[in-house]
Amino acid sequence: MSARLAYVLIGLVSALMLASLLIGPANVPPVQSLRALFLADDPLMALVMRELRLPRSLLAALIGAGLGLSGAVMQGYLRNPLAEPGLLGVSGAAALGAVITLQTGLASTFALALPMAALLGAGLAVGLLALLAGPRGGSLTLILAGIGVSAFAGAGVTLVLNLSPDPFAANEALFWLMGSLTDRSWSHVALAAPFILGGMALLATQARALDALTLGEDAAASLGIDLVRLRLVVMLGLASVVGAATAVAGAIGFVGLVVPHLLRRAVRARPAALLVASALGGAAMVLAADIAVRLIMPERDLKLGVLMAIIGAPFFLHLIFRHRLTQV
Amino acid sequence: MPQPENITATGLSVRRNGRDALRDVSFTLQRGECVGLIGPNGAGKTTLLRAVFGLEQCEGQSSLAALPASDRARCAAYLPQGRVIAWPVPVRDLVALGRLPYVERGSRLPARVADMVNDVLAQLDLSGFAERDATALSGGETARVLLARALVQQTPFIIADEPAAGLDPAHQISVMRLFHERAAQGQGVLVTCHDLTLAARFCARLIVLRDGKLVAEGPPEQVLTPQLLAEVFAISARVEATPQGLNLSQMDVLADLEGERG
């Protein structure tokens, strides 16, 4: 990644992080807000800044970075610009775990019951993937296994909603599925951060392997890349990042698909450089979207996942259209 | 690591879908020789190269496949038949991937790699392409860029699967001549090739495969007899020795001739 692009992206993330800290329903002037972050002379505002806005902003940046990186890894691994982190079915399984806790009332027994159940779902999905795809085999087997897990988890979610005796619980689950960062606390950060950061560190070790895969699997293997290990690391790292992100924020799509697309030209398509750029770009995108849901209809609690899809889908269509033009 | 003087394959066999794709093939590739691997489609040439490299599950031993992956990558470069370039990276960066085996984990490519890449691109007539997108090349340019990637690896051995396929005659000759020269400089080259005249001219030794078995091995003049061409390739051909090497005129397909006679 060129130094200029790095500066631009880091500047963008910093600016959005700051904006995210300063914008909220409390409507306090910026200087006072920032002051409350460090000094406790206004106890109420200090509470708002430290316990509400700061964890929310951090989560947005963390989740965005994780999903952006995961998308770049997935596209590099499959050598396909249409791949995205959700393909492995981990987010679907995490959602199933969450919906079950909402439906059974387990979610209200203690604060982290829902995200923990979601993580458990993600963990089970990885186990199932490993069983289905086996220790050897190419990327295609892994994706087919992922589609299977994804379909099963999706069916599970609809089944739970279908059999729900309580329309309020079903409604709550439906809203949760839309994805949001509203009212997330430090305990959410503490739960998700180790998985997201650990997963990202794991994925980053495979940068060289993804570069080599540009030449195809045989040539990469002949250059000394261990493809079996690559697959294992991709599977575990992705599950860790996506599982934790889904657990605390619900399903947030399109980041992993769109961000690597947006930045590919800027890094001249080098897969390893795209990893860092996509992590920064993802953080910027989720921060921006989370600011947008607070500015557009703040009273209606517009969901992050919905906004992302509304912006993402037309953008995706535009990409396909442009792709078609360059292909012909 | 001291580099080996030869690559030895002993009794390589591969079974695929209940059929012998390769049966008990043994050979040795010395440094300083250019060996051509020939045979009709489906004879097992690619399977043999992959087995020698350890990319194929097989019985038997290959001294190359026995090496740890990182040592193997510094001992031999492999140019696969399928010409894959997945992303529109600059040609220069794609070729530099050949230096990956020499880079310690996480560190950047040293600056002198740029010089190596420039040298190899110049050798292959590709100097003007360094900054182009690697996916925006013609078929022949793609083939040469990928060959450049294998050459920049600077290994004692090069194993190339159909490097000349799809090139125009001038580039076919220059690619084969380049392998010939690399052998003269001390590298060991194993190359598959469908153009028998080119193989005869630039390879000191030929290995002939048919139905997964090694059926002949030796200098081109001994191997490429009209009888062998009829048996292995099912063609009739006139073979002449010329000062430039063997000249093959491929005349007709034998099965068709018989069909017409019948």
Chai-1 contact restraints between the chains, C-beta under 6 A:
chainA,res_idxA,chainB,res_idxB,connection_type,confidence,min_distance_angstrom,max_distance_angstrom,comment,restraint_id
A,R79,B,A86,contact,1.0,0.0,6.0,A-B,restraint_1
A,A212,B,L100,contact,1.0,0.0,6.0,A-B,restraint_2
A,T214,B,A86,contact,1.0,0.0,6.0,A-B,restraint_3
A,T214,B,W87,contact,1.0,0.0,6.0,A-B,restraint_4
A,L215,B,V84,contact,1.0,0.0,6.0,A-B,restraint_5
A,G216,B,V84,contact,1.0,0.0,6.0,A-B,restraint_6
A,D218,B,L55,contact,1.0,0.0,6.0,A-B,restraint_7
A,D218,B,P80,contact,1.0,0.0,6.0,A-B,restraint_8
A,A219,B,P80,contact,1.0,0.0,6.0,A-B,restraint_9
A,A221,B,L55,contact,1.0,0.0,6.0,A-B,restraint_10
A,S222,B,F53,contact,1.0,0.0,6.0,A-B,restraint_11
A,S222,B,Y78,contact,1.0,0.0,6.0,A-B,restraint_12
A,L223,B,A73,contact,1.0,0.0,6.0,A-B,restraint_13
A,L223,B,L100,contact,1.0,0.0,6.0,A-B,restraint_14
A,L223,B,P101,contact,1.0,0.0,6.0,A-B,restraint_15
A,G224,B,A69,contact,1.0,0.0,6.0,A-B,restraint_16
A,G224,B,S70,contact,1.0,0.0,6.0,A-B,restraint_17
A,G224,B,A73,contact,1.0,0.0,6.0,A-B,restraint_18
A,G224,B,P101,contact,1.0,0.0,6.0,A-B,restraint_19
A,R268,B,P90,contact,1.0,0.0,6.0,A-B,restraint_20
A,A269,B,W87,contact,1.0,0.0,6.0,A-B,restraint_21
A,A269,B,P88,contact,1.0,0.0,6.0,A-B,restraint_22
A,A269,B,V89,contact,1.0,0.0,6.0,A-B,restraint_23
A,R270,B,V89,contact,1.0,0.0,6.0,A-B,restraint_24
